């Protein structure tokens, strides 16, 4: 008596038998190989298209870089021409009120050009060292002021910190306006300080020797263009604007607290 074994056990149906897996034929292998070849051809074509697109993108980037450099060059040339025209008009004007206003406008535009050059030197960096930026900015002011009065220089003190461009650039413009005001209304040297602050994180201040602010003068509500620019930029970076007397209770100190 022969015994048939079944994977279903003793209760397997009588007609159940073991069957071996289907054996693949040469034709099936040939079909699979053909499919692989088609897939390979398709992938190679996709890679070729992607490489061509990357080359086109690189060419566009290079073209944009050239156009950006040309645009910067034309902008700086235009600013220099405007400064020259305003300076000529200032010297030629016989109006005692108009002449200084034209001169101030020329100085401000010239400073914008210098700041633009400073920013362009960072080549689109997303963050940079603020103290070094301030030192470069103040060097231009020192050269301009010392040509008129040798004792008037601009000194940068404090620590070095690295800030996002979105914060550092407005602080650079704020420092520019504060130094401009200090040079216009103050006497002696000007000190730019960058130090830690327990309230906000950091404090950027610009101070100068006398005279003090006029009695009742409040920079927080002043309608002067420079102070309005400062308040707008301070608000943009979520900072706080303060003012008071300088060191040894002399002169004036303007401070921006920021994080």
Secondary structure, DSSP 8 states (H G I E B T S, - for coil): ------TT-TTS-TT----------HHHHHHHHHHHHHHHHHHHHHHHHHHHHHHHHHHHHHHHHHHHHHHHHHHHHHHHHHHHHHHHHHHH---TTHHHHHHHHHHHHHHHHHHHHHHHTTTT-SEEEHHHHHHHHHHHHHHHHHTT-TT--EEEEE---EEEHHHHHHHHHHHHHHHHHHHHH-EEEEEEEEEEETTTEEEEEEEEES----TT--TTT---HHHHHHHHHHHHTT-EEEEEE-GGG-SEEEEEEE-
